[in-house]
């Protein structure tokens, strides 16, 4: 048990760290207006800038390598050739012959100094004024650069501040070292060339950065002006195709919901609900994909307990979903207005109706192949449960639902669903199936009867830390009038382990139906309609 707890807590901490890091970075970037408006332009220009940097770097490296090769090859060839020629003369200490070989180097380009040494590092002969039998002293600030084919290459500075590259090779006879050859080439021009190449490279990068910054700024101004025009058109838009927008019901961070009239040319009229994407998100391809998924997925579901989708698409730069209009309230609004838990018979009827809609969506199969779609809503909450004044109960908002037939849009580190209704597996970022919806439904039942949420979180880190280990107090302890059987049903939904919960929504519906039968509960849709009209509509609270 201890090992299991440690593993669980480790997973929670890892998830907390990855989630907090991702969300913090994503939030910082999302707060930059330019990036949210001109993300595609920025990415393209950034790719061009990176490409220019990479190309410039390789061109710079190639030019530096060419300069290196020219100088180093000259020095290595000269010192290797001199070592080969001088071997016999060093062995015999033929100073005259060695002096002749040294003099032959005078035509070597950029020659600074050359010397032939014996095995004790004593100079046998050298360029310039000869001082025989003097110990060899290399130039100052000697620093080894490389060693190739037994030739040591060093960078050095002479007393007059002249920079040089030294080449030193041993002279051997029958495998025994008998002397050395040293050549120093002037490197001021070489280092000057390197500095010029570096300046050209940095200037090129700076110029490319400046040009791209100007281009990005100009394109952003164009995009900003276009977005302003779209926003103005959006605010004054009163009709989307055949849908005349009447009253705005709600506005969120991503879309607006309107009551609208569907008007056909032959005079047919119908009241519908229209969800319209906010204009600043219309250019976001990821959000458009999610919005389209919601419409396409919900359009597959044709059930009395699921809000019906009639139409979706894009008309005059407005992305929209036209859906069934439910004249009523969502369960969250009902609980908020009621101020306390609903009566048992009211709550059981509403949840049983939701079970029917959930079971239908969970078991829905592809009409063509017959394969299960494996739909998981992932956002079961009171706000997504609609109750009409006619006593209808429907599930809405499949915006973040998951199905086998649809590509996953989930990003690493992003929690899908409202924090207060997450299942333990969702909080830990594990794979979820339809049983996550049943856990969330258990939370909704608990809240509907208690009148308050079980979970209250300010952040997703707090949620993922608490949900997997938080013990939920039995409902009956907080509301003694709840029958024992109903308490058992609710707490079974809230089991932490998926295998211990209800395995299907139909199983939960069966237990709720048996419970109603045992207590002889006859509350039905007509009673719910009376409750809704009495408590909300007739009291002017609609």
N, C-alpha and C positions, 0 to 999 in steps of 0.2 A: 504493500500500500504506500509505503514511504517513497519507493522508487517511482511509482505512478504519479504521486504528487509532485515530486521533483521534476519529472519529465513534463508534466502539465505546466508547472510554473515556468520552466525554461522556455517552453513553446510560447507562453503568454508574453514573457519578457522579450523574446526574439521578435514576436509579432508586434509588440508595442514599439520597439525600437525602429523596425522597418516602416511601420505605419506612420509613426511620428515624423521620421526623417522625410519620407515621401510627401506627406501632407504639408510639412513645413516648407519644403522646396516648392511644391506645386502651388501653395498659397502665395508664396512670395512672387512667383512668376505670374500667377493669375492676377495679382494686384497691379501689375505693370500694364497700363492702358495700351501702350504701343504694341506689346506682344499679343495681347488679346485681340487687337484689331488687325494687325499685319503680321500674323505668325508665319504664314506661308512665305511672304516676301522676305521676312527676316531669316527664315531657314534657308531659302535659296541663296540670298546674299552671303549668309554665313558659310554655306557650302562653297561658294565661289571664292570667298576670302581664304578659307582653309586650303582650297585647291591652289590658289595663287601662292600661299605661304609654302606649301609642300613643293610646288614646282620651282619657286625661287630658291628654296633651300637646296634642292638637288642640283640646280644650275650653279649655285654658289659653291657647293661641295665639289662639283666637277671642275670648276675653274681653279679652286684651291688645290685640288689634287693634281691638276695639270702643272701648276706652278711648282708644287712640291716635287713632282716626278722629274721635271726638267732640271732643277737644281740638284736634287739628291742623286739622280742618275749620273749627272756629270761628275759629282764628287766621288761616288762609289766606283765608277769606271776608272777614274784617274788613280785613285788610291790602290785599287786592285791591280791595275797594270803596272804601277810603280813597284808594288810589293813583289810581283812576279819577276820583273827585270832585275831588282836589286838584291835578290836572295844570294846569289854567288858572291857578289861584291861585299855584302855585309859579312859573310862568312870569312872572307879573306881580308876584311877591313881595307878594301881598296878605295880610299877616300877620293882619289882622282876620278875613278869611274863613277862613284856615287854622285860626285859633284856634277858630272856631265849629265847624269839622269835627272838631277834636280833642275839644272838649267833648262832642260827640255820642257819643263812645266811652265816656263815663263809665259808661254802663249795661251795657257789655260785661262778661260774667261773667269773674271771675278776672283782670281787667286789672291789671297791675303797673305798666306804663309804656308810653307811646306818644310818638312824635316824628316831625316832618316835617323833612326835611333838604334843603339845596340841593345842587347838583352838587359843591360843594367839601366836603361832609360837615359843613356848619355847620348847627346847629339853628335852624330858622325859628320853630318853636313846639313845645311839648311839654305833657304833662299835669303837674299839680302846679305848684310854684312855678317860674315861667318865668325862665330866664336866657338871654336872646337872644344871638345871635351867638357862642355857645359851640360849640366843636368837639364832635361827637358821640363819646362813649366808651361802647361796649357794656358790659354787665355782665361781671363777672370770670369767669375759667375758661370762656370761650366755646368751644364745641365743635360743629362742623357735624354735624347729624344727617342731613339730606336736602336735596334741592333739587327742587322740584316746580313746574312752570309758572313758572319764573323767580323763584320765592319761595324764598329760603334759610331753612331751619329750623335753629335752633341750640338747644343746651341751655346754660344759663348759671346762675351763682350770684351773688346780690347781696351787698353788704357785710354785711347782717344775716343772712347764711347762708340766705336764702330762695332756693329753686330756681325757675327760670323757663324757659319755652320762648319763644325769640325768633323773629319772622317779619319778614323784610326783603325789600322789593320795590322795584325801580327805577321811577322815573316818567320816561316818555319822551315827547317831542314831536317828531313827524316823524322818528322813528328816532333822535333824539338824547337822551341821558340828561340830564335837567334837575334831578333830585332823587331822594330816596328816602323811603320810608315805613317806619317800624319800630314794631312792636307786641310787647310782652313780656307773656305770660300767666303767672300764678302756677301752678306745677306741683307744689307740695307734696302736694296732694290726689291728683294724678295719679300721682306716684311712690309715695304711700302705698297707693293702689289696686293698683299693680303689685306692691308688696311683699306685700300681703295675698293677691293671686292666686297669687304664687309660694309663699307659705307653705301656702296651701290645697292647691296642686298637690303640693308635696313631702309634706305630711301625708297626702294621699290615697294617694300611692304607698307611703309608709311603712306606712299602715294596711293597704293591699292586700297588701303583702309579708308583714306580720305574720300576717294572716288565712290567706293561702295557706301560709305556713310551718307554722302550727298544723295546717291541714288535711293537708298533706303528712306531718307528723310523726305525726298520728293514723292516717292511712291506712297509713303504713309500719309502725306498731306492729301494726295489724291483719294486714298482710301478713306481718310477721315471726312473729306467733303462728300464722298459717295455715301458713307454711313449716315451722315447728317441728313442728306436728302431722303435716304431710305427711312430714317427715323421719323422725319416729318410726314412722309407719305403714310407710314405705318400708323402714326397717331391720328391721322385724319381719315384712315380707311374705315369705311362703314359697311363694306360688303366684300366678301371673298367668293368670287364666282356666284353661285346661286344662293349663297348664305348671307343674309342681311343681319349684321351684328346689332343686337339690341342692348342688353344690359351686361356689364362686366360683373361676373360672379366672384372671381378671385384672380389674384396675380401673385405668382411666385417668382423665384429667381431665374426660372427658365422659360415659363410660358404663362399665358393669360387664358382664362376660361370665360367664355361668353354664353349667354342665352341668345340663340339666333333663330331666325325664321328661314326655313328652306322654301324657296319660291321657284316653282317651275313655270315654264312658258304657258302651259295650259291652265294655269290658275291654281294648281295643287299647292297647298301650304302645309308645312309641318314644323313644329317647334323642336329644335335640336340643341345640343350643347356643342360648342366649337372650342377646341383647344388650339391656340395659336402660339407658335414659337416667337419669343422676343427677338427683335431684329438683330441685336448684336451677336446672337447665337446662330443666325441663319447662315453665316459663313464658316461655322465650325463643323468640319466634316464628321468628327467623332459624335457630336451631339445630334447631327442630322441622322446618322446611322442609328443612334439609340432611339430617336423619335420615330423613325421609320419602322424599327423593330417592334416598338410598342404597338403601332397601328397594325402592322402585318400579323403580329402574334394575336392581338386581341380580336382581329377580324376573323380568325379561325374559330373563335369560341362563340357558339350560338346556344345560349342557355338562359332561362328566366332569371337566374341568380348571378349573371355576369352582364355588366354594361355592354350593350351592343355598339359595334363600330359600323357606321354607314359609309364613310368615305375618308380618304386622306390623300395628301399630295401637296403640290406647290402651285399657287395661282398668284401672279403678280408679286413675286418675291416673298409671299407669305406661305410658310409651311403650316399646315393645319391638320387636325383630325376632327371630323364631324361624328358625333356619337349620340346615343340615346340620351334624351333629356330626362333627368330624374327630378321631379318636383318634390323636394323634401330636404332632409338634412343628412349629414354624415354622422356616424355614431359618435365621433369625437365631440361634435357640436351638441349632440343630444345629452351626452354625459356632462359636458361643461354647463349646459343650461339647467339640467336637472339637479346638479349640485351634490348628488349622492348616487350610490349604486342603484341600478334599476331593480324592480321587483323580479323575483326568480322566474316567473312565467314569461315575462317580457324578454329577459336575457336569454333564456333557453330557446325561445322561438327564433330570435334573431340569429343566434349562433348556429342553430340547426339549419337555417336557410343558407347561411354562409358555407356550412359543411357541404351542402348539395352543390353549390357553385364550385367549391374547391375540388371536390371529388371529380366533378366533370372535367375541370381543367387538368388535374393531375393524371387522369386516365385517358385524355384525348389522344386519338390516333390519327395518323396521316390518312387523309381521305383516299389517296391514290395507292400508297404502299401498304397501308394497314399497320405500319410500325408505330409504337408508342412515341409521342412527341416529348414525353418526360418534362412537362412544363412545371416549373417551380416559380411561384409569384415573387418570393423574396422580400416583399414589402407589405405583409399583412399587418394592418394597423387600423384603429377606429376611423382614421381619416379616409381610408380607402374602402369603407363599408357604408354604402348609401341606403337610407331608409326613406321611402316615399310616403306622401300623405295618403296613398292608396294601400299602404301596408306591404309594399314590395321591399325586398332586401337584396341588394346587389353588390358584387365585388367590382371595384374599378382600379384603374392605373396599373397596367402591366408594363410600365416603363423600364423597370430593371429586372423583369422576369428572365428566367433562363429556360431554354428549350434545346433539345437535341438538334432540331432542325435549323437553329439560328446560331451564327458565330458568336463566341463569347467576347464581350467588350470590357470584361473586368480587367483592371490594371492591378499589377502587384502592389500590395500595400493599401488598396482602397477597399473599405468596408461597404458592402451593398446592403441597404436597408436602414430604417430609422434605428438609432441607438437603443431606444427604450424597448424595441421589439426584436432584438437579435437573439438567435439561438446560440448556445455555447459553441457549436461548430462554426457558425458565421463569425463569431467574435475571435476565434482562433485562426480564421482564414483557411479553414479546411473545406474540402469539397462538401457541397450541400445537396440534399435531395428534397423531396416533397415533405419529409418529416420536419424540416426547418419551418415550413409554413404551419404545421400543426403545433409546434412549440409556440410560435408567435400567436396563433389563435388561442392557445391556452392563456397567454398573457392578456389577450383581449377579453376573454371570458372573466378572468380574475378581476381585471380593471372594471368591467361592466357591472360586476356584482359588488365590488368594493367601493367603486366610485373614484378611485385614484390609481395612478400607474404604480406598478411594482418597482420599476427601475427609473431613476432620475440621474442622468449623467450630463456633465458639461462638455465632455470631450470623448473622442473615440479611444484614447489611451485608458481613460478611466473605465470605459465600457469593457474593453477586452481584458482588463485586469480583473474586474469584478464578476462579470457574467459567468465564466466557467466554474467559479468556486462559490458564488453567493448562494446561500441556502434560502429558499422561499418558504415563508411561514404558511402553514396550512390555512386555507381561506376561512375555514370554519372557526378558527381562533379569533379572526377579526370580525366575522359576521356570523354569530351563533345561529341565526335563523336559516342559514343555508343547510339543506339536508345533507346527511352523511354521504349518500350516494353521489350527489352533485359535487361535493368536495373531493371525492375519490376521482371522479371524471376529470375535474380541473387539474388536480395534482398529477394525474397520469400524463396529461398533455405536457406538463412542465418537468418531466424527468430529464436529467442532464444527458443521459445516454440515449442515443436515438433508438436503440433496440428495445428500450424499456417504455417508450411512449406508444401512443396509438400508431399503428403502422399505416393506416389509411384514414382519409376523412370519412369514408363510409362506415368504418368501425366506430368512430366518434359519433357520427349521426345515429347509428343503431343504438348506442348506449343512451344518448340523449332522448331518443324516441321511447326507449324502454322506461327511462326515468319519468317522462311525461305520462306515460300510460299508468305506471305504478302510482303516481300521485294524482292521477285523474286530471291532469292539466289540459284544459281545452282551449287555451289562448291561441288564436290564429291570426291570419292576415287582416281580417275585418276588425279584430280587437286592436291590432297594432295601428291600423288606419285611424280608429277612433282616438287612440292615445295621441298619435301625432297631430291630428287636427285639433284636439282639445287642448293639448299642452302648448302647441306652437302656433298653428294657423289661427285658431279661433281667439287666441289671446294676443294676437298681433305680434307674435314673436317670429313669424315666418320671414 
